[in-house]
Amino acid sequence: MKEYKDCRNPVLPPHLHIPDPEAHVMPDGRVYVYGSWDQEENIYCSKEYRVFSSDNMVDWVDHGISFDSSKVQWVNDKNAPKYQGSIDWSKPTPFLKKMIERDTKDGKLEIPKFPDDMLFAPDAIYNNGKYYLYFCMADSSEGVAVADKPEGPFDSPIQLPCGGIDPAVFIDEDGQVYFYWGQFYAHGAKLKDNMVEFEDGSIVNNIVTEEEHYFHEGSSLRKRGDTYYFVYSSMVRGKPTSLAYATSNSTLGPFQYRGVIVDNDGCDPQSWNNHGSIEVVNGQWYVFYHRSSQNRQQKRRLCIEPIFFNEDGTIQEVHMTSQGAGRPFDINETIEAYRACQLSGNVYIAPSIDGYEVITGIKDGDEATYRYVEWEKPVSEIYIEATGSGEVNILLDDQKEASGNIILENGNIITSSFKGAAGRHEVKLQFTSVNDLEIHNLCFR
């Protein structure tokens, strides 16, 4: 068990790529995050899960591996039940077809082949003294494993009577348990008390759909007041980089599309999808989501933002930030370059030769944004640690005129000027005259 203190976005250390976060406050009062784990270089997820928890949203405990696919016996059992659930990607849905035509040169989408025993996005819940981990496999099977503790280990998996991806579980105030799953079209059903079987006749298909709700995948349900919030990965902006939501006065719909909560488009040149959840922790609601790195669709990382509701129950869309659930960056505090929350151009976040994460791949005209800094007094100096050469203009709050400028040669600062007023600011770095430039960190003094 390891502890990580004063965490901002991305929440976990650079070597931990945890996407698809489902967050739940468990009976011990801590919030637990259950997600996939991008361990491979070029395919999503892996054959293991691990769990993280916090009691204050900024200090996190890594509980280690909670479940692995070697425990799932039916994957290689030819006699195991097979349930319809796979998607025929050779016949894309209307939204997916438009995206393929827009984002690829030849109009073809290459889908990686996964081993059948890969674990995709999970969810978990507490009920009747036990903790239940719902999971899905690359062979489209779904299952549930049980533990005595929220962090696991989860054992004795049982196959569920459905096929597909991205399970979600929800317990209503009357104790009834609901299960959701699916891609492009979400399905839902009531679970029996054994937490495995569906109640007869309870399955509802097409609860939310791509055509009506821009639904892509990643179902997640929460309740606030009398309203049920169905959160999911959305195609509303052309590809599934946003988390959107629909609302209803019933667990199984009908649901009305309401809008976007957060969009990770711009976190990386290859950003492709999003998946997450909302949860109230210590009286504050948060959205848990992921953003990719390393100039690839994979290597996705856990991020968190506070969210706020309007009087009519709608959710205000939030920007990705570098501070996340933590505080803004202060004077004299090092801001690691990999905490950039918005990138423009060719620039991306990746490990350097020494293993330290930097922003790299920088070309003239690229930009990197950090949200937010907050200063009690005016600031008159900026320091940037880097390798390579280039000119960096620093803009506060997207002003047209730069608030500062640094010229670097072989990692050394040749000239530097900066002036920033007290208060809370967004910081944007603009790059020109670039030659093998990599940014390691920055600091305002």
C-alpha positions as CSV (number, residue, x, y, z in Angstrom):
1,M,0.0,0.0,0.0
2,K,1.4,3.4,-1.1
3,E,0.3,6.9,-0.3
4,Y,0.4,9.9,-2.7
5,K,0.1,13.4,-1.1
6,D,-1.3,16.7,-2.3
7,C,-2.4,15.3,-5.7
8,R,-3.5,17.5,-8.6
9,N,-4.3,16.5,-12.2
10,P,-3.4,13.9,-13.4
11,V,-4.1,12.5,-9.9
12,L,-1.7,9.6,-9.8
13,P,2.0,9.3,-10.5
14,P,3.1,9.3,-14.1
15,H,3.6,5.5,-14.2
16,L,0.0,4.7,-13.2
17,H,-2.4,5.0,-16.2
18,I,-5.9,4.5,-14.7
19,P,-8.8,5.3,-17.1
20,D,-12.5,4.6,-16.9
21,P,-12.9,5.8,-13.2
22,E,-16.0,4.8,-11.3
23,A,-16.0,6.6,-7.9
24,H,-18.0,5.5,-4.9
25,V,-18.1,6.7,-1.3
26,M,-18.1,3.4,0.7
27,P,-19.4,2.8,4.3
28,D,-16.0,3.7,5.8
29,G,-16.5,7.3,4.4
30,R,-13.6,7.1,1.9
31,V,-14.1,7.5,-1.8
32,Y,-12.8,4.5,-3.8
33,V,-11.9,4.7,-7.5
34,Y,-12.3,1.6,-9.6
35,G,-10.9,1.8,-13.1
36,S,-9.1,0.0,-15.9
37,W,-5.3,0.0,-16.1
38,D,-3.5,0.9,-19.3
39,Q,-0.3,-1.2,-18.9
40,E,0.2,-1.9,-22.6
41,E,1.7,0.4,-25.2
42,N,-0.8,0.2,-28.1
43,I,-4.0,-1.4,-26.7
44,Y,-6.4,-0.4,-24.1
45,C,-6.5,-1.8,-20.5
46,S,-4.7,-4.9,-19.2
47,K,-5.4,-8.1,-17.3
48,E,-5.4,-6.5,-13.9
49,Y,-7.3,-3.9,-11.9
50,R,-6.1,-1.8,-8.9
51,V,-8.0,0.4,-6.5
52,F,-7.3,3.8,-5.0
53,S,-9.0,5.7,-2.2
54,S,-9.0,9.0,-0.4
55,D,-10.7,10.7,2.5
56,N,-10.1,14.3,1.3
57,M,-9.7,14.1,-2.5
58,V,-6.1,15.3,-2.5
59,D,-4.2,12.5,-0.6
60,W,-4.6,9.1,-2.2
61,V,-3.9,5.5,-1.1
62,D,-2.8,2.9,-3.7
63,H,-4.3,-0.4,-2.5
64,G,-2.5,-2.4,-5.2
65,I,-4.0,-5.1,-7.4
66,S,-7.6,-6.0,-6.6
67,F,-8.4,-8.5,-9.3
68,D,-6.9,-10.2,-12.3
69,S,-8.3,-12.1,-15.2
70,S,-6.6,-15.4,-14.4
71,K,-9.5,-15.9,-11.9
72,V,-12.1,-15.9,-14.7
73,Q,-12.5,-19.5,-15.8
74,W,-15.2,-19.2,-18.4
75,V,-13.1,-17.2,-20.9
76,N,-11.4,-20.3,-22.2
77,D,-14.4,-22.6,-21.6
78,K,-16.0,-23.6,-24.8
79,N,-19.1,-24.7,-22.9
80,A,-19.6,-21.3,-21.1
81,P,-22.7,-19.4,-22.1
82,K,-22.3,-16.9,-25.0
83,Y,-24.4,-13.8,-24.9
84,Q,-24.9,-11.3,-27.8
85,G,-23.0,-8.2,-27.2
86,S,-20.1,-7.7,-29.6
87,I,-20.3,-4.7,-32.0
88,D,-19.8,-5.2,-35.7
89,W,-17.2,-2.4,-36.3
90,S,-17.2,-3.1,-40.0
91,K,-20.7,-1.6,-40.1
92,P,-20.2,1.6,-38.2
93,T,-23.1,3.6,-36.7
94,P,-24.0,6.9,-38.4
95,F,-22.0,9.0,-35.9
96,L,-19.0,6.7,-36.0
97,K,-19.0,6.7,-39.8
98,K,-18.9,10.5,-39.9
99,M,-16.0,10.5,-37.4
100,I,-14.1,7.8,-39.3
101,E,-14.5,9.9,-42.5
102,R,-13.3,13.0,-40.8
103,D,-10.4,11.7,-38.7
104,T,-8.8,9.2,-41.1
105,K,-7.2,9.6,-44.5
106,D,-8.5,6.4,-46.0
107,G,-11.8,6.3,-44.3
108,K,-10.9,3.1,-42.4
109,L,-10.7,2.6,-38.7
110,E,-8.2,0.1,-37.4
111,I,-9.5,-1.7,-34.4
112,P,-6.8,-3.4,-32.3
113,K,-7.3,-7.1,-31.5
114,F,-7.4,-7.9,-27.8
115,P,-6.7,-11.1,-26.0
116,D,-10.0,-12.5,-24.7
117,D,-8.9,-12.3,-21.1
118,M,-8.3,-8.5,-21.1
119,L,-10.2,-6.6,-18.5
120,F,-12.1,-3.6,-19.6
121,A,-13.9,-0.9,-17.5
122,P,-15.3,-2.0,-14.1
123,D,-17.7,-0.8,-11.5
124,A,-18.2,-1.7,-7.8
125,I,-20.8,-1.4,-5.1
126,Y,-21.5,-2.3,-1.4
127,N,-24.5,-4.3,-0.5
128,N,-25.5,-6.5,2.4
129,G,-22.1,-6.6,4.0
130,K,-20.1,-7.4,0.8
131,Y,-18.4,-5.5,-2.0
132,Y,-19.2,-6.5,-5.5
133,L,-16.9,-5.8,-8.5
134,Y,-18.6,-5.9,-11.9
135,F,-16.2,-6.3,-14.8
136,C,-16.2,-7.1,-18.5
137,M,-13.8,-8.9,-20.8
138,A,-12.6,-8.5,-24.3
139,D,-14.6,-11.5,-25.4
140,S,-17.8,-9.5,-24.5
141,S,-18.6,-11.5,-21.4
142,E,-19.4,-9.8,-18.1
143,G,-19.1,-11.0,-14.5
144,V,-19.1,-10.1,-10.8
145,A,-16.5,-10.9,-8.1
146,V,-16.9,-10.5,-4.3
147,A,-14.8,-9.2,-1.5
148,D,-15.0,-8.4,2.2
149,K,-13.3,-5.0,1.8
150,P,-13.8,-2.2,-0.7
151,E,-10.2,-2.5,-2.0
152,G,-10.5,-6.3,-2.5
153,P,-9.1,-8.7,-3.3
154,F,-12.1,-9.8,-5.3
155,D,-12.6,-13.5,-5.8
156,S,-15.1,-16.2,-6.9
157,P,-16.2,-14.5,-10.2
158,I,-19.6,-15.5,-11.6
159,Q,-20.7,-14.8,-15.2
160,L,-23.6,-12.5,-15.7
161,P,-26.4,-13.3,-18.2
162,C,-25.5,-10.6,-20.7
163,G,-22.8,-9.6,-23.2
164,G,-21.1,-6.3,-24.0
165,I,-18.8,-3.8,-22.2
166,D,-18.8,-1.2,-19.5
167,P,-20.9,-2.6,-16.7
168,A,-22.5,-0.1,-14.2
169,V,-24.3,-0.8,-11.0
170,F,-26.6,1.4,-8.9
171,I,-28.6,0.8,-5.7
172,D,-31.7,2.9,-5.3
173,E,-33.0,4.2,-1.9
174,D,-35.5,1.3,-1.7
175,G,-32.7,-1.2,-1.9
176,Q,-33.4,-2.3,-5.5
177,V,-30.2,-2.9,-7.5
178,Y,-29.9,-2.0,-11.1
179,F,-27.3,-3.1,-13.7
180,Y,-26.4,-1.2,-17.0
181,W,-24.2,-2.1,-19.9
182,G,-23.6,-1.6,-23.6
183,Q,-22.0,0.3,-26.4
184,F,-23.9,2.7,-28.8
185,Y,-27.1,1.4,-27.1
186,A,-27.3,1.2,-23.3
187,H,-29.3,-1.6,-21.7
188,G,-30.5,-1.9,-18.1
189,A,-32.1,-4.5,-15.8
190,K,-33.0,-5.1,-12.2
191,L,-30.7,-7.4,-10.3
192,K,-32.0,-10.1,-7.9
193,D,-30.8,-10.1,-4.3
194,N,-28.0,-12.5,-5.3
195,M,-26.5,-9.6,-7.3
196,V,-26.0,-11.9,-10.3
197,E,-29.3,-12.8,-11.9
198,F,-31.6,-10.4,-13.6
199,E,-35.3,-10.2,-12.5
200,D,-37.5,-11.8,-15.1
201,G,-38.8,-9.3,-17.7
202,S,-36.9,-6.4,-16.2
203,I,-34.4,-5.8,-19.1
204,V,-35.0,-2.5,-20.9
205,N,-33.1,-2.0,-24.2
206,N,-32.0,1.3,-25.7
207,I,-32.2,3.3,-22.5
208,V,-29.9,5.9,-24.1
209,T,-28.8,5.7,-27.7
210,E,-26.3,7.2,-30.1
211,E,-29.0,8.7,-32.3
212,E,-31.0,10.4,-29.5
213,H,-28.5,10.9,-26.7
214,Y,-25.1,10.8,-28.6
215,F,-24.3,7.7,-26.4
216,H,-21.1,5.9,-27.2
217,E,-20.2,3.8,-24.1
218,G,-19.4,3.9,-20.4
219,S,-22.8,3.9,-18.6
220,S,-22.8,5.3,-15.0
221,L,-25.8,6.2,-12.9
222,R,-26.2,8.5,-9.8
223,K,-29.1,10.1,-8.1
224,R,-29.4,13.7,-6.8
225,G,-32.7,14.6,-5.1
226,D,-35.4,13.0,-7.2
227,T,-33.4,13.0,-10.4
228,Y,-31.4,10.2,-11.9
229,Y,-28.3,11.2,-13.8
230,F,-27.1,8.9,-16.5
231,V,-23.4,9.8,-17.3
232,Y,-21.6,8.4,-20.4
233,S,-19.0,8.8,-23.1
234,S,-20.6,11.0,-25.7
235,M,-20.3,11.5,-29.5
236,V,-22.0,14.9,-29.4
237,R,-18.8,16.7,-30.5
238,G,-17.8,14.3,-33.2
239,K,-15.8,11.7,-31.3
240,P,-16.2,10.4,-27.7
241,T,-14.0,12.8,-25.9
242,S,-16.7,14.3,-23.7
243,L,-18.7,13.0,-20.8
244,A,-22.3,13.9,-21.2
245,Y,-25.4,13.1,-19.2
246,A,-29.1,12.5,-19.5
247,T,-31.7,12.8,-16.7
248,S,-34.9,11.0,-15.8
249,N,-37.3,10.5,-12.8
250,S,-36.9,6.7,-13.2
251,T,-33.9,4.4,-13.0
252,L,-34.7,2.8,-16.4
253,G,-35.8,5.9,-18.2
254,P,-36.9,7.4,-20.4
255,F,-33.9,9.7,-20.2
256,Q,-33.6,13.2,-21.7
257,Y,-30.2,14.4,-23.0
258,R,-29.0,17.4,-21.0
259,G,-25.4,18.3,-22.0
260,V,-21.7,17.9,-21.5
261,I,-20.0,17.8,-18.1
262,V,-16.3,17.7,-19.3
263,D,-14.5,17.3,-22.6
264,N,-10.9,16.0,-22.8
265,D,-10.4,17.0,-26.4
266,G,-7.1,18.8,-26.6
267,C,-5.4,16.8,-23.8
268,D,-3.2,15.0,-26.4
269,P,-3.0,15.0,-30.2
270,Q,-4.4,11.5,-30.3
271,S,-7.1,11.9,-27.7
272,W,-9.9,9.5,-28.6
273,N,-12.3,8.7,-25.8
274,N,-13.5,9.5,-22.3
275,H,-15.2,7.5,-19.6
276,G,-16.0,8.4,-16.0
277,S,-18.6,9.1,-13.3
278,I,-19.8,11.7,-10.9
279,E,-19.9,11.4,-7.1
280,V,-20.6,13.6,-4.0
281,V,-17.7,13.5,-1.6
282,N,-17.8,15.4,1.7
283,G,-20.7,17.5,0.4
284,Q,-19.1,18.5,-2.9
285,W,-19.9,16.8,-6.3
286,Y,-17.0,15.9,-8.6
287,V,-16.6,14.4,-12.1
288,F,-14.0,11.7,-12.4
289,Y,-12.7,11.2,-16.0
290,H,-9.5,10.4,-17.9
291,R,-7.3,12.0,-20.4
292,S,-4.7,10.4,-22.7
293,S,-0.9,11.0,-23.0
294,Q,2.2,10.1,-24.9
295,N,0.7,11.0,-28.3
296,R,-1.5,7.9,-28.4
297,Q,-5.1,6.9,-27.6
298,Q,-3.9,4.8,-24.7
299,K,-1.9,5.7,-21.6
300,R,-5.0,7.4,-20.2
301,R,-4.8,9.0,-16.7
302,L,-7.2,9.7,-13.9
303,C,-8.4,13.3,-13.5
304,I,-11.0,15.0,-11.3
305,E,-12.8,18.3,-11.3
306,P,-15.3,19.8,-8.9
307,I,-18.7,20.3,-10.6
308,F,-21.7,22.5,-9.8
309,F,-25.4,22.3,-10.4
310,N,-27.8,25.0,-11.6
311,E,-31.1,25.5,-9.8
312,D,-32.9,23.5,-12.5
313,G,-30.7,20.5,-11.8
314,T,-28.5,20.8,-14.9
315,I,-24.7,20.5,-14.5
316,Q,-22.4,23.3,-15.5
317,E,-19.7,22.2,-18.0
318,V,-16.2,22.5,-16.6
319,H,-12.8,22.9,-18.2
320,M,-10.0,20.4,-17.7
321,T,-7.6,21.8,-15.1
322,S,-4.1,21.2,-13.8
323,Q,-5.2,21.7,-10.2
324,G,-8.0,19.2,-10.3
325,A,-9.6,18.7,-6.8
326,G,-6.5,20.3,-5.2
327,R,-5.6,24.0,-4.8
328,P,-4.1,26.3,-7.4
329,F,-0.4,26.5,-7.8
330,D,1.2,29.2,-5.6
331,I,4.2,31.5,-5.8
332,N,7.6,29.5,-5.6
333,E,5.8,26.2,-6.2
334,T,7.1,23.9,-9.0
335,I,4.6,23.1,-11.7
336,E,5.5,19.9,-13.4
337,A,5.2,20.3,-17.1
338,Y,3.1,17.1,-17.5
339,R,0.3,18.8,-15.6
340,A,-0.6,20.8,-18.7
341,C,-4.3,20.4,-19.1
342,Q,-4.7,21.7,-22.6
343,L,-2.3,21.2,-25.6
344,S,-2.5,22.7,-29.0
345,G,-0.5,21.5,-32.1
346,N,2.1,18.8,-32.1
347,V,3.1,19.0,-28.4
348,Y,2.4,16.0,-26.1
349,I,3.3,14.6,-22.7
350,A,5.7,11.7,-22.5
351,P,8.6,10.3,-20.5
352,S,12.0,11.7,-21.3
353,I,15.2,9.7,-21.6
354,D,15.7,9.8,-17.8
355,G,12.1,8.6,-17.2
356,Y,10.9,12.0,-16.0
357,E,7.7,13.1,-17.8
358,V,8.0,16.3,-19.9
359,I,6.1,18.1,-22.7
360,T,7.8,17.2,-25.9
361,G,7.3,17.0,-29.6
362,I,7.1,20.8,-29.6
363,K,6.9,22.7,-32.9
364,D,6.6,26.4,-33.7
365,G,3.1,27.7,-32.9
366,D,2.3,24.9,-30.3
367,E,0.7,25.9,-27.0
368,A,0.5,24.3,-23.5
369,T,-2.0,25.6,-20.9
370,Y,-2.1,25.3,-17.1
371,R,-5.2,26.0,-14.9
372,Y,-4.8,27.5,-12.4
373,V,-2.2,29.6,-10.5
374,E,-3.2,31.9,-7.6
375,W,-0.9,34.6,-6.2
376,E,-1.3,36.7,-3.1
377,K,1.0,39.4,-4.6
378,P,2.3,40.4,-8.0
379,V,4.8,38.1,-9.6
380,S,7.8,39.4,-11.5
381,E,9.8,36.3,-12.4
382,I,9.3,33.0,-14.1
383,Y,11.8,30.1,-14.2
384,I,11.5,27.2,-16.7
385,E,13.6,24.0,-16.6
386,A,14.1,22.6,-20.0
387,T,16.3,21.0,-22.6
388,G,16.9,22.2,-26.1
389,S,16.3,25.7,-27.4
390,G,13.4,27.9,-28.2
391,E,11.4,31.0,-27.3
392,V,8.5,30.8,-24.9
393,N,5.8,33.5,-24.6
394,I,3.8,33.4,-21.4
395,L,0.2,34.6,-21.5
396,L,-2.1,35.0,-18.5
397,D,-5.8,34.5,-19.0
398,D,-5.4,34.2,-22.7
399,Q,-4.5,37.9,-23.1
400,K,-3.5,38.9,-26.6
401,E,-0.2,40.4,-25.4
402,A,2.3,38.2,-23.6
403,S,2.9,38.7,-19.9
404,G,6.4,37.3,-20.2
405,N,9.0,35.8,-22.5
406,I,11.9,33.4,-22.1
407,I,14.6,32.5,-24.6
408,L,16.3,29.2,-24.0
409,E,19.5,27.8,-25.6
410,N,20.5,24.2,-24.9
411,G,18.4,24.3,-21.7
412,N,19.9,27.6,-20.4
413,I,17.8,30.7,-19.9
414,I,19.4,33.5,-22.1
415,T,16.8,36.2,-21.4
416,S,13.7,36.3,-19.2
417,S,11.0,38.8,-18.4
418,F,7.7,38.5,-16.7
419,K,5.0,40.5,-14.9
420,G,1.8,39.1,-13.4
421,A,-0.8,40.6,-11.2
422,A,-2.0,39.0,-8.0
423,G,-5.0,36.7,-8.3
424,R,-6.1,33.6,-10.0
425,H,-4.9,33.0,-13.6
426,E,-4.7,30.6,-16.4
427,V,-1.2,30.3,-17.8
428,K,-0.5,29.6,-21.5
429,L,2.9,28.8,-23.0
430,Q,3.4,29.6,-26.7
431,F,6.4,28.2,-28.5
432,T,8.5,29.6,-31.4
433,S,12.0,29.1,-32.8
434,V,11.9,25.6,-31.4
435,N,14.9,23.3,-31.7
436,D,14.6,20.0,-29.8
437,L,12.8,21.8,-27.0
438,E,11.4,19.8,-24.0
439,I,9.9,21.5,-20.9
440,H,10.4,19.8,-17.6
441,N,8.7,22.3,-15.1
442,L,8.1,25.9,-14.5
443,C,7.9,28.1,-11.4
444,F,6.7,31.7,-10.7
445,R,8.6,33.8,-8.2
